[in-house]
């Protein structure tokens, strides 16, 4: 459905996107994971047609996206990273204004606005000014504003930045429901847990390049170990790093050691050795492979470095 072909975009001396290509399927909830400054927002602006690429092209159902092509942009709803709301107006007034941009008939628009406010759990606050809302409530309203014209494609650019857990869960539930209804969603984030929870397929982007793409299980399969072992630092374990290294690679963290075991490691042997050396089970935690570990494996640094 969405074909991104050899896209390059530069701003003065900065290459925001460097010859990237992606194929995103219809009705997919696709994740774009990467740190701040990786190029995620630039790609979203290209997808919605706010800017043009220097090289390459983006096609939706075979039709080229560009600043000039307004018709194809009607298929798209963008949830921007920066809030696009009028603080001195009510939630209802905000949505009615945004709905008017799409020439939705007045009677129809009232019903659409009420439906979207219900969906994002803000109907009871519809008459309240946006400036009285919490950050999470504003994020939910921002999401509702992007969906008034019932777009088939929804672009979510870091939609949960700075929100409380309740609002984050509400946004997740709404997006999952929209995807189940057949909407194609592209979701950018620098939160590993969001990509793991929401997305059926994920691309990892860093310094404007796509590093890898695939379903979560396949991506995690690129790691040479099936799990890591976390060992709390204390007066005893700090003396046993040599012992830990016999079981695999050790990463020295601030308050713990992270052991990446060899493929041949038997947990029973590991725990038996720990017991023999007086290290109790409470100091040890088994951690399954994660996107954070994959990002570190692929780039040599943590996502939030």
N, C-alpha and C positions, 0 to 999 in steps of 0.2 A: 504493500500500500504506500509506504513512504520509502523513497530511495534517495539516499544521500551519497553523492558520487564525487569523490576527489575534491572535497571542499577545502579551500584555503582562504583565510581572512586575516588581513594585517591591519594594524592601527599604528601608523607612523613606523617606528622601528620594532614594534612588538608583533610577533606572529601569534595571534589568538587561537587559530585553528590551522593545523598543518597537514593538508592532504588527507583528510579523514573520509572514510566511507562506512556507511551503515545501511542495513535493510531492516525496516521495522514492519511487522506484519499487522494486518487488520485485526482489531479487537485484542491487541496485545497490551499488557501493562509492562512497559519497557523502562528499565532503570539506567540512568546515566550517572555513574558514581565517580567523584573526583574531588580534590581539595579546592578551596577557594582560589580563583585565578587559573583554573585548569582549562577554561574555554566553554564551560557548560552554558552560561548565560548568552554568550555570543552565538552558540549554535541555536538556542531557543529563539533568539531574535532573527536569525536567518530563516528558521522554520516558519515563523509567523509572517515573514515578509517585511519586517521593519527595516532591514538592511540587506544589501546584496553582497554576495560572495565575490572575492577577487578572482577566484578560479573555481571550476566545478559547477555542479548544479544539484538542486533538490527537486524531486518530482513527487507529487501526490496523485495517485491514480493516473500516472503518466503525464500529468500537467505540471508545468514548471512554476515553482514559487519565485516571486520577485516583488519588489516594491510596487511595480506597475499593475500586477495581477490582483485586483481587489476581489474578484469573484471567488477565487480559490480560498482566500483568507476567511471567507464566511463559514467555511467548514471547520475553522479552528477556533478554539477558546484558549487564551493565554492567561495563566495565573502567574503574574509577575512576582519576582522576589521583592521588589519595592512596592509597598501598599499604594494602590491607586484608588483612593476614596476621598470623599468630601467630608471633612471632620465636622463641619458646622451643620450638616444636614442629617436627617434621620436615616436609618438603615433602609427603610422603604423608599424614601426619596432618592437615595443613591442608586438603588436598583432600577427604579423607574427612569432615571436619567440615562443610565447605561443601556437599558432596554430600548430607549427611543433612538439610540444610534443605529440600531438594527431594523428600524422601521416596523417594530412589532405594534400591531393595533392596540389601542388604548385598553379596550375591554379584555383582550387576550393577555396583555401585559400584566394587568392586575392579578390575574390568576397565576401567571407564571411567577411573578414576584412572591406571591404568598406561598407557592409550592417550594421555591428555592429557599425562602426563609425557614420554612418548616424543615426542610432537608438538612440545613446546617444548624438547626436548633436555635434559631434567633427570632422566631415569629413573635414571641412574647415581648421582644425588645424592638419591634419594628418601628415604633414611633420615637424611640430614643435617639439622640444625636450620637454620631459615631465617636465623637471625642470622649464620650463617657464609657466607651467599650474598652475592655482589656485587649492586650495584644493578640491573644488567641481568638477572641470574638471578631476582631478586625480581619484576621487571617481567614476565618470562615466566611465572612461577608465578601472578602476579596475573591474567594473561590466561587461563591454564588454569582457574583457579577460576571464572571467569565463564561457562565453556562446558560445565560438567559436566552440566547439564540439557538440553543440545543445543538452545539457543534458535535461533529462526529469524532474530531480529534481534540484532545485536551493536553495542553502543554503546561506542566506544573514545575515552575522554577523555584526550588527550595521553599515549598509552601508552608513549612512548619518552623522556620527560623524564629527563635525567640518566643515560642508559644508554650503554654502550660500542658501537662500530660493529658488533661481532659480534652482540650481542643485538638491536640495531636491525634488522639484516638478517634475523635469525631471526624476529622479530616480523612484519616485512613479508612474508616468504615464507609464514608461517602464515596471515596474513590474506588474502593473495591466493589461497591454496589453499582457504580457507573460502568465499570469494566465488565461486570456480569451482565449489564444491559446491552453490551456490545460496543461501548466506546473504546477507542484506541487512546491510550494514555502514555505520554512520555514524562517521566518523573526524574528530575535532577536532584541530587542530594550529596552532601559530604558526610552523612550519617550512615555508617555501615548497617546498623540495625534496621533502618528504614528500607534500604534496598533489599535486605534479606527477607523482611516481612512482606513487602508488597509485590516485588517484581518477579515475573516469570522468567525474564531474560535480562541480562545486565551487560553494559559496556563500561569498562574502566578507562577514564580519560585522565591524562596528566600532561602538563606543558603543551596542550593543544593537540596531542596525539592519542589515538585510540590504542591502548596497550593490549587489551584482550576483550573478547565478547563471547557470551554463551549463557546457558542455563546455570543456575547456582551450583548444582551438583557437579557439572562438568568443570566449571571454573575451579572449584575447590579440589578437584582431582588433579590439578596442576601442582599442588603441594606434594612434597615427597614424604609426608608423614600424615597419619590419619587423625592425630590429636596432639595437643601439647599438655604439658604438666606444669602447673604453677606451684612453686614452693616458697612459702613465706620466709622472709629473712628474719633470723634471730641469732642469738649467740652460738647456737649449735650448727645451724645450716650454713652459716657463713664460713665455717671451718671444713665443710664437706663438698665444696665445689668440685674438687678433683673426683670425688665419688660420683657426683651427678654427671660429669663429663663422660664417664664410662658408658652411660646409657644414651647419649646423644649430644646435640649442640645446646650450649647454655647461653641465654641472653640475660645480661645483668640489668634488671629493672630497678626502679627507685626503692620499692619495698618488697620485692620478690625476685626469684629467679624463674625464667621461663625456659623449660626444657623441651626441645624439639627431638623426640626420640627417634632412633633408627627404626626401620621397618620391621626388624626382627625382634623388637622389644616385646616381652611378655609382661603385662602389668603385674602378674603374680610374682615374678622374679624381682621386679622393681620394688614392690611394697615389702617383700621379704627382706631385701637389702636395707630398706629404710628402717624397718623394725630392728634389724640387727644393729643398726647404728644409732638407735635411740631416737629416731625422728618419727613422731606420731602422725596419725592420719589427719589430725586437725590442721596440720601445717601444709597439707597437700590438696590440690584441686585439679581435677581432670577437665580440660577445656577442649571442646570439639573444634575442628577447623572453621575459620571464619573468613569473611572478606577482608577484615583488617590484616589477618595473617597473610592472605594472598597479596594484598597491596604491598605489604612489607617485602614479601618474597620477590615481587616483580620489579619494584622500584628501589628497594634498599632503604626506604624510609616509611615512617608511619603517616597515615592519611592526614593527621592534624599537626604534623611537624611544621 
